Amino acid sequence: MTAATAELLTVPEVMARLKLGRSTVYDLIRSRRLTSITVGRSRRIPVDAVRDFITYEIEEAA
């Protein structure tokens, strides 16, 4: 695995990291709360976007 591919996660990888279901992850993407890109027909989420989402949610909960 190269550094470039290590920085992009698939939806199932994000599901596992956030302990969320597939529909919820796609809802977060649709609502622009979780940034993603499309590569061909595949959806990829940058690792930084997942970290930013977690940070934002923690700040909102405080």
C-alpha positions as CSV (number, residue, x, y, z in Angstrom):
1,M,0.0,0.0,0.0
2,T,1.4,3.4,-1.0
3,A,1.2,6.6,1.0
4,A,-1.4,8.0,-1.3
5,T,-3.8,5.0,-0.9
6,A,-3.2,4.9,2.8
7,E,-4.7,8.4,3.1
8,L,-8.0,7.5,1.5
9,L,-10.5,5.3,3.2
10,T,-13.3,3.3,1.7
11,V,-16.8,3.6,3.1
12,P,-16.5,0.2,4.9
13,E,-13.3,1.3,6.5
14,V,-15.0,4.5,7.7
15,M,-17.9,2.4,9.0
16,A,-15.5,0.3,11.1
17,R,-13.5,3.3,12.4
18,L,-16.6,5.3,13.5
19,K,-18.7,2.2,14.4
20,L,-21.5,3.4,12.2
21,G,-23.7,1.8,9.6
22,R,-23.4,2.2,5.9
23,S,-26.5,4.4,5.6
24,T,-25.3,6.7,8.3
25,V,-21.9,7.2,6.7
26,Y,-23.6,8.0,3.3
27,D,-25.9,10.4,5.1
28,L,-22.9,12.2,6.6
29,I,-21.4,12.4,3.1
30,R,-24.7,13.6,1.6
31,S,-25.1,16.3,4.3
32,R,-21.4,17.4,3.8
33,R,-20.6,16.7,7.4
34,L,-18.0,14.2,6.1
35,T,-15.9,15.2,3.1
36,S,-15.4,12.6,0.4
37,I,-14.2,12.3,-3.2
38,T,-15.2,10.1,-6.1
39,V,-12.5,8.1,-7.8
40,G,-14.1,6.5,-10.9
41,R,-17.2,5.0,-9.4
42,S,-15.8,4.6,-5.9
43,R,-16.3,6.9,-3.0
44,R,-13.2,7.6,-0.9
45,I,-12.9,9.6,2.4
46,P,-9.7,11.2,3.3
47,V,-8.3,10.2,6.8
48,D,-8.1,13.9,7.7
49,A,-11.8,14.3,7.0
50,V,-12.6,11.5,9.5
51,R,-10.4,13.2,12.1
52,D,-12.0,16.6,11.4
53,F,-15.5,15.0,11.8
54,I,-14.5,13.4,15.1
55,T,-13.0,16.7,16.4
56,Y,-16.0,18.7,15.4
57,E,-18.4,16.3,17.0
58,I,-16.4,16.3,20.3
59,E,-16.4,20.1,20.3
60,E,-20.1,20.3,19.7
61,A,-20.8,17.8,22.5
62,A,-18.8,19.9,25.0
